Amino acid sequence: MSEERERFLADGRAALEWAADYLDRVGELPVLAQVAPGEIRSRLPASPPEEAEPFSAVLRDLDEVLLPGITHWQHPRYFAYFAVTASRPGILAELLAAALNPVAILWRTSPASTELEALVCDWVAQLLGLPDGWHGHIEDAASTSTMAAMIAARHTTGRNVVVCSEHAHSAADKGARMLGMELRKVPADDEYRMRADAMDLTDAAIVIATVGTTGPGSVDPVNAIADACERTGTWLHVDAAYAGSAMVCPEHRWAFAGVERADSLVVNAHKWMLTPMDCSLLWTSRPADFRAAFSLVPEFLRTPDAEDALSLSEYGPALGRRFRSLKLWAILRCYGRDGLQRMIREHVRLAEQFEGWVRDEPGWELCAPRHFSLVCFRRDGSDAANEAILERVNASGEIFISHTRLDDRYVLRLAIGSEATTEDDVRRAWDAIRAAAA
Ligand SMILES: Cc1ncc(COP(=O)(O)O)c(C=O)c1O
């Protein structure tokens, strides 16, 4: 055995053991990093080493220096924003993807990763009950996916206006600003759903409908929005970055009625589909329009036509693409439809239980209808009092929650999405929140 291989195996075993131990003990660590800004950097050398160091020194510093500065997204009591899970098969597949390191600029530079990416997008489309024949590819984040949809819509319609709900993710605002597009916000109804009757689609290139909004988790009326898009020739993009995974369960599909009429759809596998960051699935029912918007093949990248058509770099902003599909393929195989359904159902059950505790407790209020695994609630009293609860409970390290504003009031959010979360963890969260309020 070469010395390099021996060292790789020894370091690899140590790294894998580190990861396994971390996943075992993460629940004992404070969820939110207990450090001040700049503290971690101040503990690291300002300049790189002149001489090579062993990999063991990296692992040591990961433990001693970096770990205190980690907010643990893998923690069973992580309930902020949208909670996520990097599952074990996903973690291992990331290692293999890095070992292969294919750079899929063109089909021929990485036939397997290109074709596997198309296949896993088809597999997930089948699991979610999406129409046959949609073209899927993977972007890094929903922000990129939604911006790509805006670009395709502008290219196709020749218009420059983006329409979305006041509760749409800020990625819509940011995308419109970066693209120099005009953004038109539509008011929502009393359940935080975009009011289709209040949309002004004059000259609108694209409407972004959201199923599972970031603040309240509300569900825009996709069918009514699709009707208006059909009348005005407007591109319909559905942002289901968080909630889209719930379509794997037939009982949640009511929320997505009309999605089959979308021109494009984004679902983040790195949110509620057990996939390590990053993996944002973007489908379009109009691949030719998408390709027309993005295809730019200079001489040095020219290959025969049949190959060109398969190059996924022709459907989005990036040329070099990493092997993201490998981790999702591993997850789909290691969990199956059944495993995904069981996780989603358990998270929704736990959220329902938490919702019930809030409903039954005097002095507390539910602030939005709960459709999936997100509960919005607040304590009777001022915004400042609720903000103080959040700060206190997060500083305790016991749980991590986040907030939003609804009807101009400060609202607490508890989002369940970690594979490791148990009923006991949710009970501890409620106890910690009530103690912080007392
Ligand atoms: C509904 C929705 N859309 C878009 C995004 C942005 O996702 P990303 O961080 O992948 O860009 C989020 C993030 O939470 C989201 O909740």
The ligand as an ORCA input file, in Angstrom:
! r2SCAN-3c Opt
* xyz 0 1
  C     -40.420     29.479      0.260
  C     -38.942     29.702      0.133
  N     -38.434     30.059     -1.059
  C     -37.119     30.275     -1.226
  C     -36.226     30.122     -0.200
  C     -34.766     30.378     -0.429
  O     -34.080     29.181     -0.378
  P     -32.510     29.079     -0.620
  O     -31.867     29.321      0.700
  O     -32.326     27.673     -1.112
  O     -32.137     30.094     -1.640
  C     -36.702     29.739      1.054
  C     -35.780     29.569      2.186
  O     -36.137     29.258      3.276
  C     -38.090     29.524      1.229
  O     -38.597     29.210      2.421
*
